[in-house]
Amino acid sequence: KAGVTQTPRYLIKTRGQQVTLSCSPISGHRSVSWYQQTPGQGLQFLFEYFSETQRNKGNFPGRFSGRQFSNSRSEMNVSTLELGDSALYLCASSTGLAGALYNEQFFGPGTRLTVL
Amino acid sequence: GEDVEQSLFLSVREGDSSVINCTYTDSSSTYLYWYKQEPGAGLQLLTYIFSNMDMKQDQRLTVLLNKKDKHLSLRIADTQTGDSAIYFCAHPLKESGGSYIPTFGRGTSLIVHP
């Protein structure tokens, strides 16, 4: 069974731009969660989508948004990029029946975003 | 303080046991997890423990939970160089709004030297 895939793996943007990251979950998984990982803040939960609906949300500004499609693939968007948005963005999928972290989550390799 | 705290580094000799510690604040957590992250990779679930358990053993891994002290530990027996990675403690933290947010420690970098 193929694992979680994320595209692109690396991205360089400049301040003020916007970016869209993509995540394809494991076949059959309906939940996709997004995390931001930085040296300063560690791993922080962004949001979780289940069956095309946002089910849970972390403490991030509205510049961070996401969506999920009917095939469970998910995208996250960051608008008006700031230097502090430079991070590794991780996506995780699970069956999702009981919410993020109550089901085993399978992580993708991440997208490394650098904001200049 | 942080919701989940871990020491940042641990260095051990190959063949010795490693013990990685974690303290958390939310006593309502029903599950506590240990994840492993190797360089350039995402996180991989190692093991988890239910809050009504004191100990769980899984091959070389032993998880100990002290609910009274809100302390979780991961012991790796016969540590190998392949165990070198960052280890994260995680649990669902109940927010004021009632929802549960997956919350991770900052991770402990385990370095195994020959």
HADDOCK unambig.tbl for C-alpha pairs under 7 A between the chains (distance, minus, plus):
assign (segid A and resid 42 and name CA) (segid B and resid 106 and name CA) 4.88 0.50 0.50
assign (segid A and resid 43 and name CA) (segid B and resid 104 and name CA) 6.07 0.50 0.50
assign (segid A and resid 43 and name CA) (segid B and resid 106 and name CA) 6.74 0.50 0.50
assign (segid A and resid 44 and name CA) (segid B and resid 103 and name CA) 6.89 0.50 0.50
assign (segid A and resid 45 and name CA) (segid B and resid 102 and name CA) 6.26 0.50 0.50
assign (segid A and resid 58 and name CA) (segid B and resid 101 and name CA) 6.65 0.50 0.50
assign (segid A and resid 90 and name CA) (segid B and resid 42 and name CA) 6.84 0.50 0.50
assign (segid A and resid 100 and name CA) (segid B and resid 102 and name CA) 6.65 0.50 0.50
assign (segid A and resid 101 and name CA) (segid B and resid 92 and name CA) 6.36 0.50 0.50
assign (segid A and resid 101 and name CA) (segid B and resid 102 and name CA) 5.88 0.50 0.50
assign (segid A and resid 106 and name CA) (segid B and resid 44 and name CA) 6.71 0.50 0.50
assign (segid A and resid 107 and name CA) (segid B and resid 42 and name CA) 5.24 0.50 0.50
assign (segid A and resid 107 and name CA) (segid B and resid 43 and name CA) 5.51 0.50 0.50
assign (segid A and resid 107 and name CA) (segid B and resid 44 and name CA) 6.65 0.50 0.50
assign (segid A and resid 108 and name CA) (segid B and resid 42 and name CA) 5.29 0.50 0.50
assign (segid A and resid 109 and name CA) (segid B and resid 40 and name CA) 6.87 0.50 0.50
assign (segid A and resid 109 and name CA) (segid B and resid 41 and name CA) 4.59 0.50 0.50
assign (segid A and resid 109 and name CA) (segid B and resid 42 and name CA) 4.31 0.50 0.50
assign (segid A and resid 110 and name CA) (segid B and resid 42 and name CA) 6.20 0.50 0.50
